[in-house]
């Protein structure tokens, strides 16, 4: 189809004549709503990028076994969803003297998620808190 008749046909349908493949012989054109096409393309590109959020789990050094298993399940869910998990252990009063108990809990968490997560930030003390960040593999 020649260009003039294609432009006329696009104007009759109140659409745009868009060149799709300029390198082809002859060049390929299409009748479409170009504004709508650009909007759909921008939406497609924006949904591909997912922001990784940081989810926080708070623990205590004297955590019960069942409670720890429940927290581990939450951490696993965060990592499977593609989010990072920040584990914070809060020490109250004289508990800070026994930071080794907190280290043991963190070592157990690391052993649990060794294959499913990378340790982005190892366990370290920040005041009366001990924090660690896990990122999904």
The first five atom37 places (N, CA, C, CB, O) and aatype in JSON, in Angstrom:
{
  "aatype": [20, 20, 20, 20, 20, 20, 20, 20, 20, 20, 20, 20, 20, 20, 20, 20, 20, 20, 20, 20, 20, 20, 20, 20, 20, 20, 20, 20, 20, 20, 20, 20, 20, 20, 20, 20, 20, 20, 20, 20, 20, 20, 20, 20, 20, 20, 20, 20, 20, 20, 20, 20, 20, 20, 20, 20, 20, 20, 20, 20, 20, 20, 20, 20, 20, 20, 20, 20, 20, 20, 20, 20, 20, 20, 20, 20, 20, 20, 20, 20, 20, 20, 20, 20, 20, 20, 20, 20, 20, 20, 20, 20, 20, 20, 20, 20, 20, 20, 20, 20, 20, 20, 20, 20, 20, 20, 20, 20, 20, 20, 20, 20, 20, 20, 20, 20, 20, 20, 20, 20, 20, 20, 20, 20, 20, 20, 20, 20, 20, 20, 20, 20, 20, 20, 20, 20, 20],
  "atom_mask": [
    [1, 1, 1, 1, 1],
    [1, 1, 1, 1, 1],
    [1, 1, 1, 1, 1],
    [1, 1, 1, 1, 1],
    [1, 1, 1, 1, 1],
    [1, 1, 1, 1, 1],
    [1, 1, 1, 1, 1],
    [1, 1, 1, 1, 1],
    [1, 1, 1, 1, 1],
    [1, 1, 1, 1, 1],
    [1, 1, 1, 1, 1],
    [1, 1, 1, 1, 1],
    [1, 1, 1, 1, 1],
    [1, 1, 1, 1, 1],
    [1, 1, 1, 1, 1],
    [1, 1, 1, 1, 1],
    [1, 1, 1, 1, 1],
    [1, 1, 1, 1, 1],
    [1, 1, 1, 1, 1],
    [1, 1, 1, 1, 1],
    [1, 1, 1, 1, 1],
    [1, 1, 1, 1, 1],
    [1, 1, 1, 1, 1],
    [1, 1, 1, 1, 1],
    [1, 1, 1, 1, 1],
    [1, 1, 1, 1, 1],
    [1, 1, 1, 1, 1],
    [1, 1, 1, 1, 1],
    [1, 1, 1, 1, 1],
    [1, 1, 1, 1, 1],
    [1, 1, 1, 1, 1],
    [1, 1, 1, 1, 1],
    [1, 1, 1, 1, 1],
    [1, 1, 1, 1, 1],
    [1, 1, 1, 1, 1],
    [1, 1, 1, 1, 1],
    [1, 1, 1, 1, 1],
    [1, 1, 1, 1, 1],
    [1, 1, 1, 1, 1],
    [1, 1, 1, 1, 1],
    [1, 1, 1, 1, 1],
    [1, 1, 1, 1, 1],
    [1, 1, 1, 1, 1],
    [1, 1, 1, 1, 1],
    [1, 1, 1, 1, 1],
    [1, 1, 1, 1, 1],
    [1, 1, 1, 1, 1],
    [1, 1, 1, 1, 1],
    [1, 1, 1, 1, 1],
    [1, 1, 1, 1, 1],
    [1, 1, 1, 1, 1],
    [1, 1, 1, 1, 1],
    [1, 1, 1, 1, 1],
    [1, 1, 1, 1, 1],
    [1, 1, 1, 1, 1],
    [1, 1, 1, 1, 1],
    [1, 1, 1, 1, 1],
    [1, 1, 1, 1, 1],
    [1, 1, 1, 1, 1],
    [1, 1, 1, 1, 1],
    [1, 1, 1, 1, 1],
    [1, 1, 1, 1, 1],
    [1, 1, 1, 1, 1],
    [1, 1, 1, 1, 1],
    [1, 1, 1, 1, 1],
    [1, 1, 1, 1, 1],
    [1, 1, 1, 1, 1],
    [1, 1, 1, 1, 1],
    [1, 1, 1, 1, 1],
    [1, 1, 1, 1, 1],
    [1, 1, 1, 1, 1],
    [1, 1, 1, 1, 1],
    [1, 1, 1, 1, 1],
    [1, 1, 1, 1, 1],
    [1, 1, 1, 1, 1],
    [1, 1, 1, 1, 1],
    [1, 1, 1, 1, 1],
    [1, 1, 1, 1, 1],
    [1, 1, 1, 1, 1],
    [1, 1, 1, 1, 1],
    [1, 1, 1, 1, 1],
    [1, 1, 1, 1, 1],
    [1, 1, 1, 1, 1],
    [1, 1, 1, 1, 1],
    [1, 1, 1, 1, 1],
    [1, 1, 1, 1, 1],
    [1, 1, 1, 1, 1],
    [1, 1, 1, 1, 1],
    [1, 1, 1, 1, 1],
    [1, 1, 1, 1, 1],
    [1, 1, 1, 1, 1],
    [1, 1, 1, 1, 1],
    [1, 1, 1, 1, 1],
    [1, 1, 1, 1, 1],
    [1, 1, 1, 1, 1],
    [1, 1, 1, 1, 1],
    [1, 1, 1, 1, 1],
    [1, 1, 1, 1, 1],
    [1, 1, 1, 1, 1],
    [1, 1, 1, 1, 1],
    [1, 1, 1, 1, 1],
    [1, 1, 1, 1, 1],
    [1, 1, 1, 1, 1],
    [1, 1, 1, 1, 1],
    [1, 1, 1, 1, 1],
    [1, 1, 1, 1, 1],
    [1, 1, 1, 1, 1],
    [1, 1, 1, 1, 1],
    [1, 1, 1, 1, 1],
    [1, 1, 1, 1, 1],
    [1, 1, 1, 1, 1],
    [1, 1, 1, 1, 1],
    [1, 1, 1, 1, 1],
    [1, 1, 1, 1, 1],
    [1, 1, 1, 1, 1],
    [1, 1, 1, 1, 1],
    [1, 1, 1, 1, 1],
    [1, 1, 1, 1, 1],
    [1, 1, 1, 1, 1],
    [1, 1, 1, 1, 1],
    [1, 1, 1, 1, 1],
    [1, 1, 1, 1, 1],
    [1, 1, 1, 1, 1],
    [1, 1, 1, 1, 1],
    [1, 1, 1, 1, 1],
    [1, 1, 1, 1, 1],
    [1, 1, 1, 1, 1],
    [1, 1, 1, 1, 1],
    [1, 1, 1, 1, 1],
    [1, 1, 1, 1, 1],
    [1, 1, 1, 1, 1],
    [1, 1, 1, 1, 1],
    [1, 1, 1, 1, 1],
    [1, 1, 1, 1, 1],
    [1, 1, 1, 1, 1],
    [1, 1, 1, 1, 1],
    [1, 1, 1, 1, 1]
  ],
  "atom_positions": [
    [[0.86, -1.18, 0.0], [0.0, 0.0, 0.0], [0.9, 1.23, 0.0], [-0.98, 0.0, 1.24], [1.91, 1.27, 0.71]],
    [[0.54, 2.22, -0.79], [1.37, 3.43, -0.82], [1.11, 4.27, 0.44], [1.08, 4.25, -2.11], [0.1, 4.09, 1.12]],
    [[2.01, 5.17, 0.73], [2.01, 5.94, 1.98], [0.78, 6.83, 2.09], [3.28, 6.79, 2.07], [0.18, 6.91, 3.16]],
    [[0.4, 7.5, 1.01], [-0.72, 8.44, 1.08], [-2.03, 7.74, 1.42], [-0.87, 9.19, -0.23], [-2.81, 8.23, 2.23]],
    [[-2.27, 6.6, 0.8], [-3.51, 5.88, 1.09], [-3.49, 5.3, 2.51], [-3.74, 4.74, 0.05], [-4.54, 5.2, 3.15]],
    [[-2.32, 4.92, 3.0], [-2.2, 4.41, 4.37], [-2.47, 5.52, 5.38], [-0.81, 3.8, 4.6], [-3.15, 5.3, 6.38]],
    [[-1.93, 6.72, 5.12], [-2.17, 7.86, 6.01], [-3.64, 8.23, 6.0], [-1.3, 9.07, 5.59], [-4.22, 8.52, 7.05]],
    [[-4.25, 8.23, 4.82], [-5.67, 8.56, 4.7], [-6.52, 7.55, 5.47], [-6.09, 8.6, 3.22], [-7.47, 7.93, 6.16]],
    [[-6.19, 6.28, 5.34], [-6.94, 5.23, 6.03], [-6.8, 5.37, 7.55], [-6.46, 3.84, 5.58], [-7.77, 5.16, 8.28]],
    [[-5.6, 5.72, 8.05], [-5.37, 5.91, 9.48], [-6.17, 7.11, 9.99], [-3.87, 6.11, 9.77], [-6.72, 7.05, 11.09]],
    [[-6.23, 8.19, 9.21], [-6.99, 9.38, 9.63], [-8.48, 9.08, 9.66], [-6.71, 10.55, 8.69], [-9.19, 9.61, 10.51]],
    [[-8.97, 8.25, 8.73], [-10.39, 7.89, 8.73], [-10.76, 7.11, 9.99], [-10.72, 7.05, 7.49], [-11.86, 7.28, 10.53]],
    [[-9.85, 6.27, 10.46], [-10.11, 5.47, 11.67], [-9.71, 6.21, 12.94], [-9.35, 4.14, 11.59], [-9.87, 5.69, 14.04]],
    [[-9.2, 7.43, 12.79], [-8.74, 8.29, 13.9], [-7.63, 7.63, 14.71], [-9.91, 8.64, 14.81], [-7.62, 7.68, 15.94]],
    [[-6.69, 7.0, 13.99], [-5.51, 6.41, 14.6], [-4.27, 7.01, 13.96], [-5.52, 4.86, 14.45], [-4.36, 7.91, 13.12]],
    [[-3.1, 6.5, 14.36], [-1.82, 6.98, 13.82], [-1.2, 5.89, 12.95], [-0.86, 7.38, 14.98], [-1.41, 4.7, 13.18]],
    [[-0.44, 6.32, 11.95], [0.32, 5.4, 11.13], [1.74, 5.37, 11.71], [0.32, 5.83, 9.58], [2.45, 6.37, 11.66]],
    [[2.14, 4.23, 12.26], [3.41, 4.1, 12.96], [4.31, 3.15, 12.2], [3.21, 3.61, 14.41], [3.9, 2.05, 11.83]],
    [[5.55, 3.59, 11.97], [6.53, 2.75, 11.29], [7.1, 1.75, 12.3], [7.67, 3.62, 10.63], [7.75, 2.15, 13.26]],
    [[6.85, 0.46, 12.09], [7.25, -0.57, 13.04], [8.64, -1.1, 12.74], [6.25, -1.71, 13.01], [9.46, -1.23, 13.65]],
    [[8.92, -1.41, 11.49], [10.22, -1.96, 11.09], [10.79, -1.13, 9.95], [10.09, -3.46, 10.68], [10.55, -1.45, 8.78]],
    [[11.55, -0.07, 10.27], [12.08, 0.79, 9.2], [13.17, 0.12, 8.38], [12.62, 2.08, 9.79], [13.41, 0.52, 7.24]],
    [[13.85, -0.89, 8.92], [14.96, -1.54, 8.2], [14.5, -2.57, 7.19], [15.88, -2.2, 9.18], [15.29, -3.02, 6.37]],
    [[13.23, -2.95, 7.23], [12.73, -3.97, 6.31], [12.53, -3.37, 4.91], [11.4, -4.57, 6.83], [12.43, -2.15, 4.76]],
    [[12.49, -4.22, 3.93], [12.24, -3.75, 2.57], [10.97, -4.39, 2.07], [13.45, -4.07, 1.62], [10.98, -5.61, 1.87]],
    [[9.91, -3.72, 1.84], [9.63, -2.31, 2.14], [9.39, -2.1, 3.63], [8.4, -1.81, 1.33], [9.1, -3.07, 4.34]],
    [[9.51, -0.85, 4.14], [9.3, -0.58, 5.57], [7.88, -0.98, 6.01], [9.56, 0.9, 5.87], [6.91, -0.75, 5.29]],
    [[7.8, -1.56, 7.2], [6.51, -2.04, 7.71], [5.9, -0.97, 8.61], [6.68, -3.38, 8.47], [6.55, -0.46, 9.53]],
    [[4.62, -0.64, 8.33], [3.91, 0.35, 9.13], [2.65, -0.3, 9.72], [3.53, 1.6, 8.28], [2.2, -1.35, 9.27]],
    [[2.11, 0.36, 10.74], [0.95, -0.19, 11.42], [0.02, 0.95, 11.81], [1.35, -1.01, 12.66], [0.47, 2.04, 12.17]],
    [[-1.28, 0.69, 11.73], [-2.26, 1.69, 12.15], [-2.64, 1.37, 13.59], [-3.54, 1.69, 11.2], [-3.19, 0.3, 13.88]],
    [[-2.34, 2.32, 14.5], [-2.62, 2.1, 15.93], [-2.72, 3.43, 16.65], [-1.52, 1.23, 16.57], [-2.37, 4.48, 16.11]],
    [[-3.2, 3.37, 17.9], [-3.24, 4.53, 18.77], [-1.87, 4.62, 19.44], [-4.41, 4.44, 19.84], [-1.59, 3.89, 20.39]],
    [[-1.03, 5.53, 18.95], [0.36, 5.58, 19.4], [0.47, 6.01, 20.86], [1.16, 6.53, 18.51], [1.34, 5.51, 21.57]],
    [[-0.37, 6.91, 21.33], [-0.34, 7.34, 22.73], [-0.64, 6.18, 23.67], [-1.36, 8.47, 22.95], [0.03, 6.02, 24.69]],
    [[-1.64, 5.39, 23.32], [-1.98, 4.21, 24.13], [-0.83, 3.2, 24.13], [-3.28, 3.55, 23.59], [-0.53, 2.6, 25.16]],
    [[-0.19, 3.03, 22.98], [0.94, 2.1, 22.86], [2.1, 2.53, 23.76], [1.4, 2.02, 21.4], [2.68, 1.7, 24.45]],
    [[2.42, 3.81, 23.74], [3.51, 4.32, 24.58], [3.18, 4.16, 26.06], [3.8, 5.8, 24.26], [4.06, 3.82, 26.85]],
    [[1.93, 4.39, 26.44], [1.5, 4.24, 27.83], [1.65, 2.78, 28.27], [0.03, 4.71, 28.0], [2.15, 2.51, 29.36]],
    [[1.22, 1.84, 27.43], [1.35, 0.42, 27.77], [2.81, 0.0, 27.88], [0.63, -0.44, 26.72], [3.15, -0.8, 28.75]],
    [[3.67, 0.52, 27.01], [5.09, 0.2, 27.09], [5.71, 0.73, 28.37], [5.82, 0.76, 25.88], [6.52, 0.05, 28.99]],
    [[5.32, 1.94, 28.78], [5.88, 2.5, 30.03], [5.4, 1.7, 31.23], [5.47, 3.98, 30.19], [6.16, 1.51, 32.18]],
    [[4.16, 1.22, 31.22], [3.65, 0.4, 32.31], [4.37, -0.94, 32.36], [2.14, 0.17, 32.16], [4.67, -1.45, 33.44]],
    [[4.66, -1.5, 31.2], [5.33, -2.79, 31.13], [6.73, -2.69, 31.72], [5.39, -3.3, 29.69], [7.17, -3.59, 32.44]],
    [[7.44, -1.61, 31.42], [8.79, -1.44, 31.93], [8.8, -1.13, 33.41], [9.51, -0.34, 31.16], [9.73, -1.53, 34.12]],
    [[7.81, -0.42, 33.91], [7.81, -0.06, 35.33], [7.46, -1.25, 36.21], [6.84, 1.07, 35.58], [7.91, -1.3, 37.35]],
    [[6.67, -2.2, 35.73], [6.31, -3.34, 36.55], [7.41, -4.39, 36.61], [5.03, -3.97, 36.03], [7.4, -5.22, 37.51]],
    [[8.35, -4.37, 35.69], [9.43, -5.34, 35.71], [10.37, -5.1, 36.88], [10.2, -5.31, 34.4], [10.88, -6.05, 37.47]],
    [[10.59, -3.85, 37.23], [11.51, -3.55, 38.31], [10.78, -3.63, 39.64], [12.14, -2.15, 38.12], [9.83, -2.89, 39.9]],
    [[11.23, -4.56, 40.48], [10.63, -4.74, 41.78], [11.6, -4.21, 42.83], [10.28, -6.22, 42.04], [12.77, -4.58, 42.84]],
    [[11.12, -3.37, 43.69], [11.98, -2.85, 44.73], [12.13, -3.89, 45.83], [11.43, -1.52, 45.29], [11.14, -4.48, 46.27]],
    [[13.33, -4.09, 46.26], [13.6, -5.04, 47.33], [13.46, -4.28, 48.64], [15.02, -5.7, 47.2], [14.16, -3.3, 48.89]],
    [[12.56, -4.75, 49.46], [12.35, -4.08, 50.73], [13.07, -4.84, 51.84], [10.85, -3.94, 51.04], [13.42, -6.01, 51.69]],
    [[13.27, -4.17, 52.94], [13.96, -4.73, 54.09], [12.92, -5.01, 55.16], [15.07, -3.77, 54.61], [12.32, -4.08, 55.7]],
    [[12.71, -6.28, 55.47], [11.76, -6.69, 56.49], [12.53, -6.98, 57.77], [10.93, -7.94, 56.03], [13.62, -7.56, 57.73]],
    [[11.97, -6.58, 58.9], [12.68, -6.74, 60.17], [11.97, -7.73, 61.08], [12.82, -5.39, 60.88], [10.74, -7.72, 61.2]],
    [[12.76, -8.58, 61.7], [12.28, -9.54, 62.71], [13.02, -9.22, 64.0], [12.51, -11.04, 62.26], [14.24, -9.09, 64.01]],
    [[12.26, -9.08, 65.08], [12.87, -8.77, 66.38], [12.83, -10.0, 67.28], [12.13, -7.58, 67.06], [11.82, -10.69, 67.38]],
    [[13.96, -10.25, 67.92], [14.13, -11.39, 68.81], [14.64, -10.93, 70.17], [15.09, -12.43, 68.2], [15.05, -9.78, 70.35]],
    [[14.6, -11.86, 71.12], [15.23, -11.67, 72.43], [16.21, -12.82, 72.61], [14.17, -11.61, 73.6], [16.02, -13.88, 72.0]],
    [[17.24, -12.66, 73.43], [18.21, -13.75, 73.58], [17.62, -14.99, 74.26], [19.41, -13.27, 74.38], [18.07, -16.1, 73.99]],
    [[16.65, -14.84, 75.12], [16.05, -15.97, 75.83], [14.79, -16.45, 75.11], [15.72, -15.58, 77.28], [13.8, -16.78, 75.76]],
    [[14.81, -16.49, 73.78], [13.62, -16.84, 73.01], [13.31, -18.34, 73.16], [13.83, -16.48, 71.52], [14.2, -19.18, 73.19]],
    [[12.04, -18.63, 73.25], [11.56, -20.0, 73.37], [11.76, -20.73, 72.03], [10.06, -20.02, 73.79], [11.8, -20.08, 70.98]],
    [[11.88, -22.05, 72.07], [12.13, -22.84, 70.86], [11.02, -22.68, 69.83], [12.28, -24.32, 71.22], [11.29, -22.46, 68.65]],
    [[9.78, -22.77, 70.27], [8.64, -22.64, 69.35], [8.59, -21.23, 68.74], [7.33, -22.95, 70.08], [8.31, -21.08, 67.55]],
    [[8.85, -20.22, 69.56], [8.84, -18.85, 69.06], [9.94, -18.65, 68.01], [9.02, -17.85, 70.22], [9.73, -17.97, 67.0]],
    [[11.1, -19.24, 68.27], [12.2, -19.13, 67.31], [11.83, -19.81, 65.99], [13.5, -19.74, 67.88], [12.12, -19.27, 64.92]],
    [[11.21, -20.98, 66.05], [10.79, -21.66, 64.83], [9.78, -20.82, 64.05], [10.19, -23.03, 65.17], [9.82, -20.78, 62.82]],
    [[8.88, -20.15, 64.76], [7.9, -19.28, 64.13], [8.59, -18.11, 63.43], [6.88, -18.76, 65.16], [8.23, -17.75, 62.31]],
    [[9.58, -17.51, 64.09], [10.34, -16.4, 63.49], [11.13, -16.88, 62.27], [11.29, -15.77, 64.53], [11.22, -16.17, 61.27]],
    [[11.71, -18.09, 62.36], [12.45, -18.64, 61.23], [11.54, -18.84, 60.02], [13.12, -19.97, 61.62], [11.96, -18.64, 58.88]],
    [[10.3, -19.24, 60.28], [9.34, -19.41, 59.19], [9.04, -18.06, 58.53], [8.03, -20.06, 59.72], [8.91, -17.98, 57.3]],
    [[8.93, -17.01, 59.33], [8.69, -15.67, 58.78], [9.88, -15.2, 57.94], [8.41, -14.66, 59.91], [9.7, -14.63, 56.87]],
    [[11.08, -15.45, 58.43], [12.28, -15.06, 57.69], [12.33, -15.8, 56.36], [13.56, -15.35, 58.52], [12.65, -15.22, 55.32]],
    [[12.01, -17.09, 56.39], [12.0, -17.9, 55.16], [11.01, -17.34, 54.15], [11.67, -19.36, 55.48], [11.29, -17.3, 52.95]],
    [[9.84, -16.92, 54.63], [8.82, -16.36, 53.75], [9.31, -15.06, 53.12], [7.51, -16.12, 54.54], [9.09, -14.83, 51.93]],
    [[9.98, -14.22, 53.91], [10.51, -12.96, 53.38], [11.54, -13.24, 52.28], [11.15, -12.12, 54.51], [11.51, -12.61, 51.22]],
    [[12.44, -14.17, 52.54], [13.5, -14.46, 51.57], [12.94, -15.08, 50.29], [14.54, -15.41, 52.19], [13.41, -14.77, 49.2]],
    [[11.94, -15.94, 50.42], [11.32, -16.53, 49.23], [10.59, -15.49, 48.39], [10.36, -17.63, 49.64], [10.51, -15.62, 47.17]],
    [[10.07, -14.48, 49.06], [9.36, -13.41, 48.35], [10.34, -12.45, 47.66], [8.46, -12.63, 49.32], [9.93, -11.64, 46.83]],
    [[11.63, -12.55, 48.01], [12.64, -11.72, 47.38], [13.04, -10.51, 48.21], [12.15, -11.26, 46.07], [13.74, -9.63, 47.71]],
    [[12.6, -10.45, 49.45], [12.95, -9.33, 50.33], [14.15, -9.69, 51.19], [11.75, -8.94, 51.21], [14.46, -10.86, 51.4]],
    [[14.83, -8.66, 51.67], [15.91, -8.85, 52.63], [15.3, -8.97, 54.02], [16.95, -7.69, 52.56], [14.22, -8.43, 54.28]],
    [[15.98, -9.66, 54.9], [15.5, -9.83, 56.27], [16.54, -9.29, 57.24], [15.18, -11.32, 56.58], [17.69, -9.72, 57.23]],
    [[16.12, -8.35, 58.07], [17.0, -7.8, 59.1], [16.56, -8.42, 60.42], [16.93, -6.22, 59.15], [15.42, -8.26, 60.84]],
    [[17.48, -9.11, 61.07], [17.17, -9.76, 62.33], [17.8, -8.92, 63.44], [17.69, -11.24, 62.37], [19.01, -8.69, 63.45]],
    [[16.96, -8.46, 64.35], [17.41, -7.6, 65.45], [17.17, -8.32, 66.76], [16.67, -6.23, 65.43], [16.05, -8.76, 67.05]],
    [[18.23, -8.45, 67.55], [18.09, -9.04, 68.87], [18.26, -7.92, 69.9], [19.14, -10.19, 69.1], [19.29, -7.25, 69.95]],
    [[17.23, -7.76, 70.71], [17.25, -6.68, 71.71], [17.63, -7.26, 73.07], [15.88, -5.96, 71.78], [17.07, -8.27, 73.51]],
    [[18.57, -6.61, 73.71], [19.01, -7.0, 75.06], [18.45, -5.99, 76.05], [20.57, -7.08, 75.15], [18.56, -4.78, 75.86]],
    [[17.85, -6.5, 77.13], [17.33, -5.63, 78.17], [18.15, -5.8, 79.45], [15.85, -5.92, 78.44], [18.51, -6.91, 79.83]],
    [[18.42, -4.69, 80.08], [19.08, -4.72, 81.39], [20.41, -5.45, 81.36], [18.18, -5.36, 82.4], [21.29, -5.13, 80.57]],
    [[20.55, -6.46, 82.25], [21.81, -7.18, 82.4], [21.98, -8.29, 81.37], [21.9, -7.77, 83.78], [22.99, -8.99, 81.39]],
    [[21.03, -8.46, 80.46], [21.17, -9.47, 79.41], [22.35, -9.18, 78.49], [19.89, -9.56, 78.58], [22.91, -10.09, 77.88]],
    [[22.73, -7.92, 78.4], [23.8, -7.53, 77.49], [25.14, -8.14, 77.91], [23.91, -6.01, 77.43], [26.05, -8.27, 77.09]],
    [[25.25, -8.51, 79.19], [26.47, -9.14, 79.68], [26.63, -10.52, 79.03], [26.44, -9.28, 81.23], [27.75, -10.98, 78.82]],
    [[25.5, -11.17, 78.7], [25.52, -12.5, 78.11], [25.24, -12.43, 76.61], [24.49, -13.42, 78.81], [24.3, -13.05, 76.11]],
    [[26.05, -11.67, 75.9], [25.88, -11.52, 74.45], [26.17, -12.84, 73.73], [26.8, -10.42, 73.92], [25.75, -13.02, 72.59]],
    [[26.88, -13.74, 74.38], [27.19, -15.03, 73.75], [25.92, -15.85, 73.5], [28.16, -15.84, 74.63], [25.87, -16.62, 72.54]],
    [[24.9, -15.68, 74.34], [23.63, -16.37, 74.12], [22.99, -15.87, 72.82], [22.66, -16.15, 75.32], [22.47, -16.67, 72.03]],
    [[23.05, -14.56, 72.6], [22.54, -13.99, 71.37], [23.31, -14.47, 70.15], [22.58, -12.48, 71.44], [22.73, -14.72, 69.1]],
    [[24.63, -14.6, 70.3], [25.46, -15.11, 69.2], [25.06, -16.53, 68.82], [26.96, -15.07, 69.59], [25.05, -16.89, 67.64]],
    [[24.74, -17.35, 69.83], [24.33, -18.74, 69.56], [23.03, -18.77, 68.76], [24.17, -19.53, 70.89], [22.88, -19.58, 67.85]],
    [[22.1, -17.89, 69.1], [20.83, -17.83, 68.36], [21.1, -17.41, 66.93], [19.84, -16.86, 69.04], [20.52, -17.98, 66.0]],
    [[21.97, -16.42, 66.73], [22.29, -15.97, 65.37], [23.02, -17.07, 64.58], [23.16, -14.71, 65.42], [22.78, -17.22, 63.39]],
    [[23.89, -17.83, 65.25], [24.57, -18.94, 64.57], [23.57, -19.99, 64.11], [25.62, -19.58, 65.5], [23.72, -20.58, 63.04]],
    [[22.54, -20.21, 64.92], [21.5, -21.17, 64.53], [20.73, -20.66, 63.31], [20.53, -21.42, 65.71], [20.4, -21.44, 62.41]],
    [[20.44, -19.36, 63.28], [19.74, -18.77, 62.14], [20.6, -18.89, 60.89], [19.38, -17.3, 62.41], [20.09, -19.22, 59.81]],
    [[21.89, -18.61, 61.02], [22.8, -18.71, 59.87], [22.85, -20.15, 59.36], [24.22, -18.22, 60.25], [22.83, -20.39, 58.15]],
    [[22.92, -21.1, 60.28], [22.97, -22.51, 59.87], [21.68, -22.92, 59.16], [23.19, -23.41, 61.1], [21.71, -23.71, 58.22]],
    [[20.56, -22.36, 59.6], [19.26, -22.69, 58.99], [19.16, -22.17, 57.56], [18.12, -22.12, 59.85], [18.61, -22.84, 56.69]],
    [[19.69, -20.96, 57.31], [19.53, -20.29, 56.02], [20.81, -20.24, 55.2], [19.03, -18.9, 56.22], [20.95, -19.4, 54.31]],
    [[21.74, -21.14, 55.47], [23.02, -21.13, 54.77], [22.85, -21.34, 53.27], [23.93, -22.22, 55.34], [23.55, -20.71, 52.47]],
    [[21.92, -22.2, 52.88], [21.73, -22.48, 51.45], [20.74, -21.53, 50.78], [21.27, -23.91, 51.25], [20.77, -21.37, 49.56]],
    [[19.86, -20.9, 51.55], [18.79, -20.08, 50.98], [19.12, -18.59, 50.96], [17.52, -20.3, 51.73], [18.43, -17.83, 50.28]],
    [[20.14, -18.16, 51.69], [20.39, -16.72, 51.82], [21.88, -16.42, 51.91], [19.68, -16.16, 53.04], [22.69, -17.26, 52.3]],
    [[22.2, -15.2, 51.53], [23.55, -14.67, 51.71], [23.55, -13.77, 52.93], [24.04, -13.9, 50.44], [22.57, -13.07, 53.19]],
    [[24.64, -13.79, 53.67], [24.76, -12.9, 54.83], [25.28, -11.57, 54.31], [25.71, -13.5, 55.94], [26.46, -11.44, 53.99]],
    [[24.39, -10.59, 54.24], [24.78, -9.28, 53.72], [25.53, -8.49, 54.78], [23.54, -8.5, 53.25], [26.49, -7.78, 54.48]],
    [[25.08, -8.61, 56.02], [25.75, -7.94, 57.14], [25.82, -8.94, 58.28], [25.0, -6.62, 57.56], [24.79, -9.35, 58.8]],
    [[27.03, -9.34, 58.69], [27.13, -10.31, 59.79], [26.65, -9.71, 61.11], [28.57, -10.8, 59.93], [26.47, -8.5, 61.22]],
    [[26.44, -10.55, 62.1], [25.94, -10.11, 63.39], [26.93, -9.15, 64.04], [25.67, -11.31, 64.32], [28.12, -9.44, 64.14]],
    [[26.41, -8.0, 64.47], [27.27, -7.04, 65.17], [26.44, -6.26, 66.18], [27.95, -6.07, 64.17], [25.24, -6.08, 66.01]],
    [[27.11, -5.82, 67.22], [26.45, -5.09, 68.3], [26.31, -3.61, 67.92], [27.23, -5.24, 69.63], [27.25, -2.99, 67.41]],
    [[25.14, -3.07, 68.19], [24.88, -1.63, 68.01], [24.15, -1.16, 69.25], [24.03, -1.34, 66.69], [22.92, -1.18, 69.31]],
    [[24.92, -0.74, 70.25], [24.31, -0.34, 71.51], [23.8, -1.55, 72.26], [23.18, 0.67, 71.28], [24.56, -2.48, 72.54]],
    [[22.5, -1.56, 72.58], [21.92, -2.71, 73.27], [21.21, -3.66, 72.31], [20.95, -2.25, 74.35], [20.36, -4.45, 72.72]],
    [[21.56, -3.58, 71.04], [20.97, -4.44, 70.01], [22.07, -5.14, 69.23], [20.07, -3.62, 69.06], [23.17, -4.62, 69.07]],
    [[21.74, -6.33, 68.74], [22.63, -7.05, 67.84], [21.83, -7.25, 66.55], [23.11, -8.44, 68.47], [20.71, -7.76, 66.58]],
    [[22.41, -6.85, 65.41], [21.68, -6.94, 64.15], [22.46, -7.75, 63.12], [21.39, -5.54, 63.61], [23.69, -7.87, 63.17]],
    [[21.69, -8.32, 62.19], [22.25, -9.08, 61.08], [21.27, -8.94, 59.92], [22.49, -10.59, 61.46], [20.06, -8.88, 60.13]],
    [[21.79, -8.89, 58.68], [20.94, -8.75, 57.5], [21.2, -9.94, 56.58], [21.21, -7.4, 56.77], [22.34, -10.24, 56.24]],
    [[20.12, -10.6, 56.17], [20.17, -11.7, 55.22], [19.53, -11.27, 53.92], [19.47, -12.96, 55.78], [18.49, -10.62, 53.93]],
    [[20.15, -11.63, 52.79], [19.6, -11.32, 51.47], [19.35, -12.63, 50.74], [20.57, -10.4, 50.65], [20.11, -13.59, 50.9]],
    [[18.29, -12.69, 49.93], [18.01, -13.94, 49.2], [19.08, -14.22, 48.16], [16.64, -13.87, 48.54], [19.69, -13.3, 47.61]],
    [[19.32, -15.51, 47.88], [20.3, -15.89, 46.85], [19.66, -15.76, 45.49], [20.83, -17.33, 47.06], [20.31, -16.02, 44.48]]
  ]
}
